[in-house]
């Protein structure tokens, strides 16, 4: 089996899994768009491998597959940074919610002890 055929099959399976996760509502739309774009770009580069050479030469990258690794690394770093921001925001909201619940419980105990 040719490596390009294998890459195309992998891309189609990847896109199918992303669509299925969206359909089952296990993947939010904001992330789904990112994964679908990644899947389509991978499929495009797998279908037309000649596209990689002119792009890599225009960026002064002399070994074309290195461009794929660079793009994958940059995508991964950007996605990790985005997820870190989302987790930090959720952590702040959770801390504030816990503090509000603790204050409400304390007020409730105070009212119960006065009556």
Phi and psi restraints in degrees (range 20) as a CNS / XPLOR table:
assign (resid 1 and name C) (resid 2 and name N)
       (resid 2 and name CA) (resid 2 and name C) 1.0 -70.3 20.0 2
assign (resid 2 and name N) (resid 2 and name CA)
       (resid 2 and name C) (resid 3 and name N) 1.0 145.9 20.0 2
assign (resid 2 and name C) (resid 3 and name N)
       (resid 3 and name CA) (resid 3 and name C) 1.0 -66.0 20.0 2
assign (resid 3 and name N) (resid 3 and name CA)
       (resid 3 and name C) (resid 4 and name N) 1.0 -28.9 20.0 2
assign (resid 3 and name C) (resid 4 and name N)
       (resid 4 and name CA) (resid 4 and name C) 1.0 -69.7 20.0 2
assign (resid 4 and name N) (resid 4 and name CA)
       (resid 4 and name C) (resid 5 and name N) 1.0 -39.0 20.0 2
assign (resid 4 and name C) (resid 5 and name N)
       (resid 5 and name CA) (resid 5 and name C) 1.0 -65.2 20.0 2
assign (resid 5 and name N) (resid 5 and name CA)
       (resid 5 and name C) (resid 6 and name N) 1.0 -41.2 20.0 2
assign (resid 5 and name C) (resid 6 and name N)
       (resid 6 and name CA) (resid 6 and name C) 1.0 -62.7 20.0 2
assign (resid 6 and name N) (resid 6 and name CA)
       (resid 6 and name C) (resid 7 and name N) 1.0 -41.4 20.0 2
assign (resid 6 and name C) (resid 7 and name N)
       (resid 7 and name CA) (resid 7 and name C) 1.0 -65.6 20.0 2
assign (resid 7 and name N) (resid 7 and name CA)
       (resid 7 and name C) (resid 8 and name N) 1.0 -39.3 20.0 2
assign (resid 7 and name C) (resid 8 and name N)
       (resid 8 and name CA) (resid 8 and name C) 1.0 -65.4 20.0 2
assign (resid 8 and name N) (resid 8 and name CA)
       (resid 8 and name C) (resid 9 and name N) 1.0 -43.0 20.0 2
assign (resid 8 and name C) (resid 9 and name N)
       (resid 9 and name CA) (resid 9 and name C) 1.0 -61.9 20.0 2
assign (resid 9 and name N) (resid 9 and name CA)
       (resid 9 and name C) (resid 10 and name N) 1.0 -43.5 20.0 2
assign (resid 9 and name C) (resid 10 and name N)
       (resid 10 and name CA) (resid 10 and name C) 1.0 -60.6 20.0 2
assign (resid 10 and name N) (resid 10 and name CA)
       (resid 10 and name C) (resid 11 and name N) 1.0 -43.1 20.0 2
assign (resid 10 and name C) (resid 11 and name N)
       (resid 11 and name CA) (resid 11 and name C) 1.0 -63.6 20.0 2
assign (resid 11 and name N) (resid 11 and name CA)
       (resid 11 and name C) (resid 12 and name N) 1.0 -41.8 20.0 2
assign (resid 11 and name C) (resid 12 and name N)
       (resid 12 and name CA) (resid 12 and name C) 1.0 -65.2 20.0 2
assign (resid 12 and name N) (resid 12 and name CA)
       (resid 12 and name C) (resid 13 and name N) 1.0 -41.0 20.0 2
assign (resid 12 and name C) (resid 13 and name N)
       (resid 13 and name CA) (resid 13 and name C) 1.0 -64.6 20.0 2
assign (resid 13 and name N) (resid 13 and name CA)
       (resid 13 and name C) (resid 14 and name N) 1.0 -41.1 20.0 2
assign (resid 13 and name C) (resid 14 and name N)
       (resid 14 and name CA) (resid 14 and name C) 1.0 -61.0 20.0 2
assign (resid 14 and name N) (resid 14 and name CA)
       (resid 14 and name C) (resid 15 and name N) 1.0 -46.0 20.0 2
assign (resid 14 and name C) (resid 15 and name N)
       (resid 15 and name CA) (resid 15 and name C) 1.0 -65.8 20.0 2
assign (resid 15 and name N) (resid 15 and name CA)
       (resid 15 and name C) (resid 16 and name N) 1.0 -40.9 20.0 2
assign (resid 15 and name C) (resid 16 and name N)
       (resid 16 and name CA) (resid 16 and name C) 1.0 -61.5 20.0 2
assign (resid 16 and name N) (resid 16 and name CA)
       (resid 16 and name C) (resid 17 and name N) 1.0 -43.1 20.0 2
assign (resid 16 and name C) (resid 17 and name N)
       (resid 17 and name CA) (resid 17 and name C) 1.0 -64.2 20.0 2
assign (resid 17 and name N) (resid 17 and name CA)
       (resid 17 and name C) (resid 18 and name N) 1.0 -40.8 20.0 2
assign (resid 17 and name C) (resid 18 and name N)
       (resid 18 and name CA) (resid 18 and name C) 1.0 -63.5 20.0 2
assign (resid 18 and name N) (resid 18 and name CA)
       (resid 18 and name C) (resid 19 and name N) 1.0 -43.4 20.0 2
assign (resid 18 and name C) (resid 19 and name N)
       (resid 19 and name CA) (resid 19 and name C) 1.0 -65.6 20.0 2
assign (resid 19 and name N) (resid 19 and name CA)
       (resid 19 and name C) (resid 20 and name N) 1.0 -40.1 20.0 2
assign (resid 19 and name C) (resid 20 and name N)
       (resid 20 and name CA) (resid 20 and name C) 1.0 -65.1 20.0 2
assign (resid 20 and name N) (resid 20 and name CA)
       (resid 20 and name C) (resid 21 and name N) 1.0 -39.0 20.0 2
assign (resid 20 and name C) (resid 21 and name N)
       (resid 21 and name CA) (resid 21 and name C) 1.0 -66.6 20.0 2
assign (resid 21 and name N) (resid 21 and name CA)
       (resid 21 and name C) (resid 22 and name N) 1.0 -34.0 20.0 2
assign (resid 21 and name C) (resid 22 and name N)
       (resid 22 and name CA) (resid 22 and name C) 1.0 -68.2 20.0 2
assign (resid 22 and name N) (resid 22 and name CA)
       (resid 22 and name C) (resid 23 and name N) 1.0 -44.9 20.0 2
assign (resid 22 and name C) (resid 23 and name N)
       (resid 23 and name CA) (resid 23 and name C) 1.0 -61.3 20.0 2
assign (resid 23 and name N) (resid 23 and name CA)
       (resid 23 and name C) (resid 24 and name N) 1.0 -37.6 20.0 2
assign (resid 23 and name C) (resid 24 and name N)
       (resid 24 and name CA) (resid 24 and name C) 1.0 -84.5 20.0 2
assign (resid 24 and name N) (resid 24 and name CA)
       (resid 24 and name C) (resid 25 and name N) 1.0 2.8 20.0 2
assign (resid 24 and name C) (resid 25 and name N)
       (resid 25 and name CA) (resid 25 and name C) 1.0 59.4 20.0 2
assign (resid 25 and name N) (resid 25 and name CA)
       (resid 25 and name C) (resid 26 and name N) 1.0 36.4 20.0 2
assign (resid 25 and name C) (resid 26 and name N)
       (resid 26 and name CA) (resid 26 and name C) 1.0 -99.4 20.0 2
assign (resid 26 and name N) (resid 26 and name CA)
       (resid 26 and name C) (resid 27 and name N) 1.0 -7.2 20.0 2
assign (resid 26 and name C) (resid 27 and name N)
       (resid 27 and name CA) (resid 27 and name C) 1.0 -130.2 20.0 2
assign (resid 27 and name N) (resid 27 and name CA)
       (resid 27 and name C) (resid 28 and name N) 1.0 125.9 20.0 2
assign (resid 27 and name C) (resid 28 and name N)
       (resid 28 and name CA) (resid 28 and name C) 1.0 -72.3 20.0 2
assign (resid 28 and name N) (resid 28 and name CA)
       (resid 28 and name C) (resid 29 and name N) 1.0 155.5 20.0 2
assign (resid 28 and name C) (resid 29 and name N)
       (resid 29 and name CA) (resid 29 and name C) 1.0 -61.2 20.0 2
assign (resid 29 and name N) (resid 29 and name CA)
       (resid 29 and name C) (resid 30 and name N) 1.0 -38.0 20.0 2
assign (resid 29 and name C) (resid 30 and name N)
       (resid 30 and name CA) (resid 30 and name C) 1.0 -62.9 20.0 2
assign (resid 30 and name N) (resid 30 and name CA)
       (resid 30 and name C) (resid 31 and name N) 1.0 -34.0 20.0 2
assign (resid 30 and name C) (resid 31 and name N)
       (resid 31 and name CA) (resid 31 and name C) 1.0 -85.0 20.0 2
assign (resid 31 and name N) (resid 31 and name CA)
       (resid 31 and name C) (resid 32 and name N) 1.0 -31.1 20.0 2
assign (resid 31 and name C) (resid 32 and name N)
       (resid 32 and name CA) (resid 32 and name C) 1.0 -62.9 20.0 2
assign (resid 32 and name N) (resid 32 and name CA)
       (resid 32 and name C) (resid 33 and name N) 1.0 -39.3 20.0 2
assign (resid 32 and name C) (resid 33 and name N)
       (resid 33 and name CA) (resid 33 and name C) 1.0 -62.3 20.0 2
assign (resid 33 and name N) (resid 33 and name CA)
       (resid 33 and name C) (resid 34 and name N) 1.0 -41.7 20.0 2
assign (resid 33 and name C) (resid 34 and name N)
       (resid 34 and name CA) (resid 34 and name C) 1.0 -60.1 20.0 2
assign (resid 34 and name N) (resid 34 and name CA)
       (resid 34 and name C) (resid 35 and name N) 1.0 -47.3 20.0 2
assign (resid 34 and name C) (resid 35 and name N)
       (resid 35 and name CA) (resid 35 and name C) 1.0 -67.4 20.0 2
assign (resid 35 and name N) (resid 35 and name CA)
       (resid 35 and name C) (resid 36 and name N) 1.0 -37.1 20.0 2
assign (resid 35 and name C) (resid 36 and name N)
       (resid 36 and name CA) (resid 36 and name C) 1.0 -67.5 20.0 2
assign (resid 36 and name N) (resid 36 and name CA)
       (resid 36 and name C) (resid 37 and name N) 1.0 -40.4 20.0 2
assign (resid 36 and name C) (resid 37 and name N)
       (resid 37 and name CA) (resid 37 and name C) 1.0 -62.5 20.0 2
assign (resid 37 and name N) (resid 37 and name CA)
       (resid 37 and name C) (resid 38 and name N) 1.0 -43.8 20.0 2
assign (resid 37 and name C) (resid 38 and name N)
       (resid 38 and name CA) (resid 38 and name C) 1.0 -60.6 20.0 2
assign (resid 38 and name N) (resid 38 and name CA)
       (resid 38 and name C) (resid 39 and name N) 1.0 -43.0 20.0 2
assign (resid 38 and name C) (resid 39 and name N)
       (resid 39 and name CA) (resid 39 and name C) 1.0 -63.2 20.0 2
assign (resid 39 and name N) (resid 39 and name CA)
       (resid 39 and name C) (resid 40 and name N) 1.0 -41.6 20.0 2
assign (resid 39 and name C) (resid 40 and name N)
       (resid 40 and name CA) (resid 40 and name C) 1.0 -70.5 20.0 2
assign (resid 40 and name N) (resid 40 and name CA)
       (resid 40 and name C) (resid 41 and name N) 1.0 -36.6 20.0 2
assign (resid 40 and name C) (resid 41 and name N)
       (resid 41 and name CA) (resid 41 and name C) 1.0 -65.1 20.0 2
assign (resid 41 and name N) (resid 41 and name CA)
       (resid 41 and name C) (resid 42 and name N) 1.0 -42.7 20.0 2
assign (resid 41 and name C) (resid 42 and name N)
       (resid 42 and name CA) (resid 42 and name C) 1.0 -63.2 20.0 2
assign (resid 42 and name N) (resid 42 and name CA)
       (resid 42 and name C) (resid 43 and name N) 1.0 -41.0 20.0 2
assign (resid 42 and name C) (resid 43 and name N)
       (resid 43 and name CA) (resid 43 and name C) 1.0 -66.1 20.0 2
assign (resid 43 and name N) (resid 43 and name CA)
       (resid 43 and name C) (resid 44 and name N) 1.0 -40.1 20.0 2
assign (resid 43 and name C) (resid 44 and name N)
       (resid 44 and name CA) (resid 44 and name C) 1.0 -62.2 20.0 2
assign (resid 44 and name N) (resid 44 and name CA)
       (resid 44 and name C) (resid 45 and name N) 1.0 -45.3 20.0 2
assign (resid 44 and name C) (resid 45 and name N)
       (resid 45 and name CA) (resid 45 and name C) 1.0 -69.7 20.0 2
assign (resid 45 and name N) (resid 45 and name CA)
       (resid 45 and name C) (resid 46 and name N) 1.0 -26.7 20.0 2
assign (resid 45 and name C) (resid 46 and name N)
       (resid 46 and name CA) (resid 46 and name C) 1.0 -76.4 20.0 2
assign (resid 46 and name N) (resid 46 and name CA)
       (resid 46 and name C) (resid 47 and name N) 1.0 -36.9 20.0 2
assign (resid 46 and name C) (resid 47 and name N)
       (resid 47 and name CA) (resid 47 and name C) 1.0 -72.4 20.0 2
assign (resid 47 and name N) (resid 47 and name CA)
       (resid 47 and name C) (resid 48 and name N) 1.0 -37.0 20.0 2
assign (resid 47 and name C) (resid 48 and name N)
       (resid 48 and name CA) (resid 48 and name C) 1.0 -124.1 20.0 2
assign (resid 48 and name N) (resid 48 and name CA)
       (resid 48 and name C) (resid 49 and name N) 1.0 77.9 20.0 2
assign (resid 48 and name C) (resid 49 and name N)
       (resid 49 and name CA) (resid 49 and name C) 1.0 -66.5 20.0 2
assign (resid 49 and name N) (resid 49 and name CA)
       (resid 49 and name C) (resid 50 and name N) 1.0 -17.2 20.0 2
assign (resid 49 and name C) (resid 50 and name N)
       (resid 50 and name CA) (resid 50 and name C) 1.0 -69.8 20.0 2
assign (resid 50 and name N) (resid 50 and name CA)
       (resid 50 and name C) (resid 51 and name N) 1.0 -16.3 20.0 2
assign (resid 50 and name C) (resid 51 and name N)
       (resid 51 and name CA) (resid 51 and name C) 1.0 -67.2 20.0 2
assign (resid 51 and name N) (resid 51 and name CA)
       (resid 51 and name C) (resid 52 and name N) 1.0 -27.0 20.0 2
assign (resid 51 and name C) (resid 52 and name N)
       (resid 52 and name CA) (resid 52 and name C) 1.0 -69.9 20.0 2
assign (resid 52 and name N) (resid 52 and name CA)
       (resid 52 and name C) (resid 53 and name N) 1.0 -37.4 20.0 2
assign (resid 52 and name C) (resid 53 and name N)
       (resid 53 and name CA) (resid 53 and name C) 1.0 -62.9 20.0 2
assign (resid 53 and name N) (resid 53 and name CA)
       (resid 53 and name C) (resid 54 and name N) 1.0 -51.6 20.0 2
assign (resid 53 and name C) (resid 54 and name N)
       (resid 54 and name CA) (resid 54 and name C) 1.0 -62.9 20.0 2
assign (resid 54 and name N) (resid 54 and name CA)
       (resid 54 and name C) (resid 55 and name N) 1.0 -36.1 20.0 2
assign (resid 54 and name C) (resid 55 and name N)
       (resid 55 and name CA) (resid 55 and name C) 1.0 -66.0 20.0 2
assign (resid 55 and name N) (resid 55 and name CA)
       (resid 55 and name C) (resid 56 and name N) 1.0 -45.1 20.0 2
assign (resid 55 and name C) (resid 56 and name N)
       (resid 56 and name CA) (resid 56 and name C) 1.0 -67.1 20.0 2
assign (resid 56 and name N) (resid 56 and name CA)
       (resid 56 and name C) (resid 57 and name N) 1.0 -38.1 20.0 2
assign (resid 56 and name C) (resid 57 and name N)
       (resid 57 and name CA) (resid 57 and name C) 1.0 -67.7 20.0 2
assign (resid 57 and name N) (resid 57 and name CA)
       (resid 57 and name C) (resid 58 and name N) 1.0 -34.8 20.0 2
assign (resid 57 and name C) (resid 58 and name N)
       (resid 58 and name CA) (resid 58 and name C) 1.0 -67.8 20.0 2
assign (resid 58 and name N) (resid 58 and name CA)
       (resid 58 and name C) (resid 59 and name N) 1.0 -24.4 20.0 2
assign (resid 58 and name C) (resid 59 and name N)
       (resid 59 and name CA) (resid 59 and name C) 1.0 -96.1 20.0 2
assign (resid 59 and name N) (resid 59 and name CA)
       (resid 59 and name C) (resid 60 and name N) 1.0 7.8 20.0 2
assign (resid 59 and name C) (resid 60 and name N)
       (resid 60 and name CA) (resid 60 and name C) 1.0 61.5 20.0 2
assign (resid 60 and name N) (resid 60 and name CA)
       (resid 60 and name C) (resid 61 and name N) 1.0 36.3 20.0 2
assign (resid 60 and name C) (resid 61 and name N)
       (resid 61 and name CA) (resid 61 and name C) 1.0 -105.9 20.0 2
assign (resid 61 and name N) (resid 61 and name CA)
       (resid 61 and name C) (resid 62 and name N) 1.0 117.0 20.0 2
assign (resid 61 and name C) (resid 62 and name N)
       (resid 62 and name CA) (resid 62 and name C) 1.0 -87.0 20.0 2
assign (resid 62 and name N) (resid 62 and name CA)
       (resid 62 and name C) (resid 63 and name N) 1.0 -17.5 20.0 2
assign (resid 62 and name C) (resid 63 and name N)
       (resid 63 and name CA) (resid 63 and name C) 1.0 -113.7 20.0 2
assign (resid 63 and name N) (resid 63 and name CA)
       (resid 63 and name C) (resid 64 and name N) 1.0 105.4 20.0 2
assign (resid 63 and name C) (resid 64 and name N)
       (resid 64 and name CA) (resid 64 and name C) 1.0 -55.2 20.0 2
assign (resid 64 and name N) (resid 64 and name CA)
       (resid 64 and name C) (resid 65 and name N) 1.0 -42.2 20.0 2
assign (resid 64 and name C) (resid 65 and name N)
       (resid 65 and name CA) (resid 65 and name C) 1.0 -61.2 20.0 2
assign (resid 65 and name N) (resid 65 and name CA)
       (resid 65 and name C) (resid 66 and name N) 1.0 -22.0 20.0 2
assign (resid 65 and name C) (resid 66 and name N)
       (resid 66 and name CA) (resid 66 and name C) 1.0 -62.9 20.0 2
assign (resid 66 and name N) (resid 66 and name CA)
       (resid 66 and name C) (resid 67 and name N) 1.0 -31.4 20.0 2
assign (resid 66 and name C) (resid 67 and name N)
       (resid 67 and name CA) (resid 67 and name C) 1.0 -62.4 20.0 2
assign (resid 67 and name N) (resid 67 and name CA)
       (resid 67 and name C) (resid 68 and name N) 1.0 -39.8 20.0 2
assign (resid 67 and name C) (resid 68 and name N)
       (resid 68 and name CA) (resid 68 and name C) 1.0 -63.1 20.0 2
assign (resid 68 and name N) (resid 68 and name CA)
       (resid 68 and name C) (resid 69 and name N) 1.0 -43.4 20.0 2
assign (resid 68 and name C) (resid 69 and name N)
       (resid 69 and name CA) (resid 69 and name C) 1.0 -64.9 20.0 2
assign (resid 69 and name N) (resid 69 and name CA)
       (resid 69 and name C) (resid 70 and name N) 1.0 -39.6 20.0 2
assign (resid 69 and name C) (resid 70 and name N)
       (resid 70 and name CA) (resid 70 and name C) 1.0 -63.5 20.0 2
assign (resid 70 and name N) (resid 70 and name CA)
       (resid 70 and name C) (resid 71 and name N) 1.0 -46.0 20.0 2
assign (resid 70 and name C) (resid 71 and name N)
       (resid 71 and name CA) (resid 71 and name C) 1.0 -63.7 20.0 2
assign (resid 71 and name N) (resid 71 and name CA)
       (resid 71 and name C) (resid 72 and name N) 1.0 -40.3 20.0 2
assign (resid 71 and name C) (resid 72 and name N)
       (resid 72 and name CA) (resid 72 and name C) 1.0 -63.9 20.0 2
assign (resid 72 and name N) (resid 72 and name CA)
       (resid 72 and name C) (resid 73 and name N) 1.0 -41.5 20.0 2
assign (resid 72 and name C) (resid 73 and name N)
       (resid 73 and name CA) (resid 73 and name C) 1.0 -65.8 20.0 2
assign (resid 73 and name N) (resid 73 and name CA)
       (resid 73 and name C) (resid 74 and name N) 1.0 -44.6 20.0 2
assign (resid 73 and name C) (resid 74 and name N)
       (resid 74 and name CA) (resid 74 and name C) 1.0 -64.6 20.0 2
assign (resid 74 and name N) (resid 74 and name CA)
       (resid 74 and name C) (resid 75 and name N) 1.0 -40.9 20.0 2
assign (resid 74 and name C) (resid 75 and name N)
       (resid 75 and name CA) (resid 75 and name C) 1.0 -62.3 20.0 2
assign (resid 75 and name N) (resid 75 and name CA)
       (resid 75 and name C) (resid 76 and name N) 1.0 -43.5 20.0 2
assign (resid 75 and name C) (resid 76 and name N)
       (resid 76 and name CA) (resid 76 and name C) 1.0 -63.8 20.0 2
assign (resid 76 and name N) (resid 76 and name CA)
       (resid 76 and name C) (resid 77 and name N) 1.0 -43.0 20.0 2
assign (resid 76 and name C) (resid 77 and name N)
       (resid 77 and name CA) (resid 77 and name C) 1.0 -65.0 20.0 2
assign (resid 77 and name N) (resid 77 and name CA)
       (resid 77 and name C) (resid 78 and name N) 1.0 -42.1 20.0 2
assign (resid 77 and name C) (resid 78 and name N)
       (resid 78 and name CA) (resid 78 and name C) 1.0 -65.0 20.0 2
assign (resid 78 and name N) (resid 78 and name CA)
       (resid 78 and name C) (resid 79 and name N) 1.0 -39.8 20.0 2
assign (resid 78 and name C) (resid 79 and name N)
       (resid 79 and name CA) (resid 79 and name C) 1.0 -69.0 20.0 2
assign (resid 79 and name N) (resid 79 and name CA)
       (resid 79 and name C) (resid 80 and name N) 1.0 -39.4 20.0 2
assign (resid 79 and name C) (resid 80 and name N)
       (resid 80 and name CA) (resid 80 and name C) 1.0 -63.9 20.0 2
assign (resid 80 and name N) (resid 80 and name CA)
       (resid 80 and name C) (resid 81 and name N) 1.0 -41.3 20.0 2
assign (resid 80 and name C) (resid 81 and name N)
       (resid 81 and name CA) (resid 81 and name C) 1.0 -62.9 20.0 2
assign (resid 81 and name N) (resid 81 and name CA)
       (resid 81 and name C) (resid 82 and name N) 1.0 -43.0 20.0 2
assign (resid 81 and name C) (resid 82 and name N)
       (resid 82 and name CA) (resid 82 and name C) 1.0 -62.1 20.0 2
assign (resid 82 and name N) (resid 82 and name CA)
       (resid 82 and name C) (resid 83 and name N) 1.0 -45.2 20.0 2
assign (resid 82 and name C) (resid 83 and name N)
       (resid 83 and name CA) (resid 83 and name C) 1.0 -65.4 20.0 2
assign (resid 83 and name N) (resid 83 and name CA)
       (resid 83 and name C) (resid 84 and name N) 1.0 -35.1 20.0 2
assign (resid 83 and name C) (resid 84 and name N)
       (resid 84 and name CA) (resid 84 and name C) 1.0 -64.0 20.0 2
assign (resid 84 and name N) (resid 84 and name CA)
       (resid 84 and name C) (resid 85 and name N) 1.0 -40.1 20.0 2
assign (resid 84 and name C) (resid 85 and name N)
       (resid 85 and name CA) (resid 85 and name C) 1.0 -64.4 20.0 2
assign (resid 85 and name N) (resid 85 and name CA)
       (resid 85 and name C) (resid 86 and name N) 1.0 -41.8 20.0 2
assign (resid 85 and name C) (resid 86 and name N)
       (resid 86 and name CA) (resid 86 and name C) 1.0 -64.7 20.0 2
assign (resid 86 and name N) (resid 86 and name CA)
       (resid 86 and name C) (resid 87 and name N) 1.0 -43.4 20.0 2
assign (resid 86 and name C) (resid 87 and name N)
       (resid 87 and name CA) (resid 87 and name C) 1.0 -65.0 20.0 2
assign (resid 87 and name N) (resid 87 and name CA)
       (resid 87 and name C) (resid 88 and name N) 1.0 -40.0 20.0 2
assign (resid 87 and name C) (resid 88 and name N)
       (resid 88 and name CA) (resid 88 and name C) 1.0 -63.3 20.0 2
assign (resid 88 and name N) (resid 88 and name CA)
       (resid 88 and name C) (resid 89 and name N) 1.0 -42.0 20.0 2
assign (resid 88 and name C) (resid 89 and name N)
       (resid 89 and name CA) (resid 89 and name C) 1.0 -64.1 20.0 2
assign (resid 89 and name N) (resid 89 and name CA)
       (resid 89 and name C) (resid 90 and name N) 1.0 -43.1 20.0 2
assign (resid 89 and name C) (resid 90 and name N)
       (resid 90 and name CA) (resid 90 and name C) 1.0 -65.4 20.0 2
assign (resid 90 and name N) (resid 90 and name CA)
       (resid 90 and name C) (resid 91 and name N) 1.0 -36.5 20.0 2
assign (resid 90 and name C) (resid 91 and name N)
       (resid 91 and name CA) (resid 91 and name C) 1.0 -64.3 20.0 2
assign (resid 91 and name N) (resid 91 and name CA)
       (resid 91 and name C) (resid 92 and name N) 1.0 -42.5 20.0 2
assign (resid 91 and name C) (resid 92 and name N)
       (resid 92 and name CA) (resid 92 and name C) 1.0 -63.0 20.0 2
assign (resid 92 and name N) (resid 92 and name CA)
       (resid 92 and name C) (resid 93 and name N) 1.0 -41.8 20.0 2
assign (resid 92 and name C) (resid 93 and name N)
       (resid 93 and name CA) (resid 93 and name C) 1.0 -65.2 20.0 2
assign (resid 93 and name N) (resid 93 and name CA)
       (resid 93 and name C) (resid 94 and name N) 1.0 -40.0 20.0 2
assign (resid 93 and name C) (resid 94 and name N)
       (resid 94 and name CA) (resid 94 and name C) 1.0 -66.3 20.0 2
assign (resid 94 and name N) (resid 94 and name CA)
       (resid 94 and name C) (resid 95 and name N) 1.0 -41.8 20.0 2
assign (resid 94 and name C) (resid 95 and name N)
       (resid 95 and name CA) (resid 95 and name C) 1.0 -61.8 20.0 2
assign (resid 95 and name N) (resid 95 and name CA)
       (resid 95 and name C) (resid 96 and name N) 1.0 -44.8 20.0 2
assign (resid 95 and name C) (resid 96 and name N)
       (resid 96 and name CA) (resid 96 and name C) 1.0 -63.8 20.0 2
assign (resid 96 and name N) (resid 96 and name CA)
       (resid 96 and name C) (resid 97 and name N) 1.0 -40.0 20.0 2
assign (resid 96 and name C) (resid 97 and name N)
       (resid 97 and name CA) (resid 97 and name C) 1.0 -64.8 20.0 2
assign (resid 97 and name N) (resid 97 and name CA)
       (resid 97 and name C) (resid 98 and name N) 1.0 -41.8 20.0 2
assign (resid 97 and name C) (resid 98 and name N)
       (resid 98 and name CA) (resid 98 and name C) 1.0 -63.5 20.0 2
assign (resid 98 and name N) (resid 98 and name CA)
       (resid 98 and name C) (resid 99 and name N) 1.0 -40.8 20.0 2
assign (resid 98 and name C) (resid 99 and name N)
       (resid 99 and name CA) (resid 99 and name C) 1.0 -65.6 20.0 2
assign (resid 99 and name N) (resid 99 and name CA)
       (resid 99 and name C) (resid 100 and name N) 1.0 -40.4 20.0 2
assign (resid 99 and name C) (resid 100 and name N)
       (resid 100 and name CA) (resid 100 and name C) 1.0 -66.0 20.0 2
assign (resid 100 and name N) (resid 100 and name CA)
       (resid 100 and name C) (resid 101 and name N) 1.0 -39.9 20.0 2
assign (resid 100 and name C) (resid 101 and name N)
       (resid 101 and name CA) (resid 101 and name C) 1.0 -65.4 20.0 2
assign (resid 101 and name N) (resid 101 and name CA)
       (resid 101 and name C) (resid 102 and name N) 1.0 -40.5 20.0 2
assign (resid 101 and name C) (resid 102 and name N)
       (resid 102 and name CA) (resid 102 and name C) 1.0 -64.2 20.0 2
assign (resid 102 and name N) (resid 102 and name CA)
       (resid 102 and name C) (resid 103 and name N) 1.0 -41.0 20.0 2
assign (resid 102 and name C) (resid 103 and name N)
       (resid 103 and name CA) (resid 103 and name C) 1.0 -65.0 20.0 2
assign (resid 103 and name N) (resid 103 and name CA)
       (resid 103 and name C) (resid 104 and name N) 1.0 -41.3 20.0 2
assign (resid 103 and name C) (resid 104 and name N)
       (resid 104 and name CA) (resid 104 and name C) 1.0 -64.9 20.0 2
assign (resid 104 and name N) (resid 104 and name CA)
       (resid 104 and name C) (resid 105 and name N) 1.0 -39.6 20.0 2
assign (resid 104 and name C) (resid 105 and name N)
       (resid 105 and name CA) (resid 105 and name C) 1.0 -64.5 20.0 2
assign (resid 105 and name N) (resid 105 and name CA)
       (resid 105 and name C) (resid 106 and name N) 1.0 -38.6 20.0 2
assign (resid 105 and name C) (resid 106 and name N)
       (resid 106 and name CA) (resid 106 and name C) 1.0 -67.0 20.0 2
assign (resid 106 and name N) (resid 106 and name CA)
       (resid 106 and name C) (resid 107 and name N) 1.0 -40.1 20.0 2
assign (resid 106 and name C) (resid 107 and name N)
       (resid 107 and name CA) (resid 107 and name C) 1.0 -64.1 20.0 2
assign (resid 107 and name N) (resid 107 and name CA)
       (resid 107 and name C) (resid 108 and name N) 1.0 -39.7 20.0 2
assign (resid 107 and name C) (resid 108 and name N)
       (resid 108 and name CA) (resid 108 and name C) 1.0 -65.2 20.0 2
assign (resid 108 and name N) (resid 108 and name CA)
       (resid 108 and name C) (resid 109 and name N) 1.0 -41.6 20.0 2
assign (resid 108 and name C) (resid 109 and name N)
       (resid 109 and name CA) (resid 109 and name C) 1.0 -63.9 20.0 2
assign (resid 109 and name N) (resid 109 and name CA)
       (resid 109 and name C) (resid 110 and name N) 1.0 -38.1 20.0 2
assign (resid 109 and name C) (resid 110 and name N)
       (resid 110 and name CA) (resid 110 and name C) 1.0 -64.6 20.0 2
assign (resid 110 and name N) (resid 110 and name CA)
       (resid 110 and name C) (resid 111 and name N) 1.0 -40.5 20.0 2
assign (resid 110 and name C) (resid 111 and name N)
       (resid 111 and name CA) (resid 111 and name C) 1.0 -69.1 20.0 2
assign (resid 111 and name N) (resid 111 and name CA)
       (resid 111 and name C) (resid 112 and name N) 1.0 -37.7 20.0 2
assign (resid 111 and name C) (resid 112 and name N)
       (resid 112 and name CA) (resid 112 and name C) 1.0 -68.0 20.0 2
assign (resid 112 and name N) (resid 112 and name CA)
       (resid 112 and name C) (resid 113 and name N) 1.0 -36.3 20.0 2
assign (resid 112 and name C) (resid 113 and name N)
       (resid 113 and name CA) (resid 113 and name C) 1.0 -74.3 20.0 2
assign (resid 113 and name N) (resid 113 and name CA)
       (resid 113 and name C) (resid 114 and name N) 1.0 -27.5 20.0 2
assign (resid 113 and name C) (resid 114 and name N)
       (resid 114 and name CA) (resid 114 and name C) 1.0 -76.4 20.0 2
assign (resid 114 and name N) (resid 114 and name CA)
       (resid 114 and name C) (resid 115 and name N) 1.0 -26.7 20.0 2
